[in-house]
Amino acid sequence: MTYFKDVLDNQKNSVRLARMKNNKHFVDDNQTFPFTVADMSFKAMPEIKEAINEYLEENTLCYTFPRDSYYDVLSNFMKEVHNLEVDRKEVLTFTGVLPMIDTIIKSNTNEKDGIVIFTPVYPPFYSTVKNANRTLVECPLNNEDGFYTIDFELFDSLTQDENVKMVLFCSPHNPVSRVWTKEELEKLVEISRKNNLLIISDEIHADITLYDNTHTPLATLAPEITYTCTSPSKTFNLASSNCANLIVKNPKLYGRIVDYNTKQPHNWVNALGLVATETVYSNYKQWMVELKELLEKNYEYIKERLGHKVTITPLEGTYLLWVDLNPYIKENIEERLHQHNIYVNNGEMFGDNGKGFIRINIACPLEYLEVLCDRLLKVIED
Ligand SMILES: Cc1ncc(COP(=O)(O)O)c(C=O)c1O
């Protein structure tokens, strides 16, 4: 292993650490770690430091457009990792995936239009739709013994309503870590085409697929109706670098974003974020191999420690593990766990059907998870 060795004092600058420390139950015993917000406890790729130093020797931190090599490296990464051809004229840079989603919604739909989400799902999916004054159309996923699938019949019936215009899709899915199969995606596309829907495919977790699961970019199946949201931030722990890429194959859909953006305050990405992105996409191979190894090891460990007591959703992708505590804790799950100095995400944040579940961020050293499992077992056994 060359990466994932250095843990920076429990990631001392992180939002999740600060939030944990602010909790009234928090007891600082040097053994308590936050397993919440989706970033990693590991140092960034060291090559970034060299690249930024080199960049600053020759450039100022002025407002910056991506340089040519940025697009070349991005295209190469998308082709090699996802078998997706990307031309630079299909790429728009954004400061993050959420601003991207907000822009796509506002530039393609009108107030009150319906937007489908598959729940449980990443909480800002709810708020972004609601804050834009669009109508949330919830399509709950089926849960069979912890394995989640799309209820296509329900999806079809909900979207036959002509007021429903768009799907906000998470692929792979946060929090239930499904890497949707090609067949599932084809079905999604078939119904979307039939019911005249556009799709926002949030593929921020796409590079993190485990075991033999393979991510299929939706743009390879339905380029004419898809907005693909990508970012290096999850895979390479670059959440604060504020640099993400929207890929739009259909020139008409691309044009709508450009038109909308010209009427907004400028939103140019961070110059150092561009350098960091170019660097990680140029040096991805070893990092991604090691990340996959680390996550599979961590997941196997948790399964071994907790699997006989609780239902753990199979981790096909992402580093966010979905665990069902329903048989043990029904009410006030957060408070109960905080009293045991356990800081994970409460499943209810992800939707009503997340009640009684927790989401655990396992992108951390195994030792952290040892402490977590000891504590969770104690709660369960109590
Ligand atoms: C599915 C999904 N989309 C978007 C985001 C946030 O992306 P950004 O920080 O680029 O806005 C996250 C962060 O966890 C996520 O899980």
The ligand as an SDF file (V2000), in Angstrom:
LIG
                    3D

 16 16  0  0  0  0  0  0  0  0999 V2000
  -25.1470   11.3690   -4.1540 C   0  0  0  0  0  0  0  0  0  0  0  0
  -24.4160   12.6270   -3.8090 C   0  0  0  0  0  0  0  0  0  0  0  0
  -24.5520   13.7120   -4.5900 N   0  0  0  0  0  0  0  0  0  0  0  0
  -23.9280   14.8750   -4.3050 C   0  0  0  0  0  0  0  0  0  0  0  0
  -23.1300   14.9950   -3.1860 C   0  0  0  0  0  0  0  0  0  0  0  0
  -22.4900   16.3150   -2.8800 C   0  0  0  0  0  0  0  0  0  0  0  0
  -21.6750   16.7010   -3.9280 O   0  0  0  0  0  0  0  0  0  0  0  0
  -20.9500   18.1200   -3.9260 P   0  0  0  0  0  0  0  0  0  0  0  0
  -20.2070   18.2350   -2.6440 O   0  0  0  0  0  0  0  0  0  0  0  0
  -20.0570   18.0630   -5.1330 O   0  0  0  0  0  0  0  0  0  0  0  0
  -22.0240   19.1490   -4.0850 O   0  0  0  0  0  0  0  0  0  0  0  0
  -22.9510   13.8870   -2.3480 C   0  0  0  0  0  0  0  0  0  0  0  0
  -22.1240   13.9880   -1.1400 C   0  0  0  0  0  0  0  0  0  0  0  0
  -22.0720   13.1270   -0.3160 O   0  0  0  0  0  0  0  0  0  0  0  0
  -23.6100   12.6760   -2.6730 C   0  0  0  0  0  0  0  0  0  0  0  0
  -23.4860   11.5830   -1.9060 O   0  0  0  0  0  0  0  0  0  0  0  0
  1  2  1  0
  2  3  1  0
  2 15  2  0
  3  4  2  0
  4  5  1  0
  5  6  1  0
  5 12  2  0
  6  7  1  0
  7  8  1  0
  8  9  2  0
  8 10  1  0
  8 11  1  0
 12 13  1  0
 12 15  1  0
 13 14  2  0
 15 16  1  0
M  END
$$$$
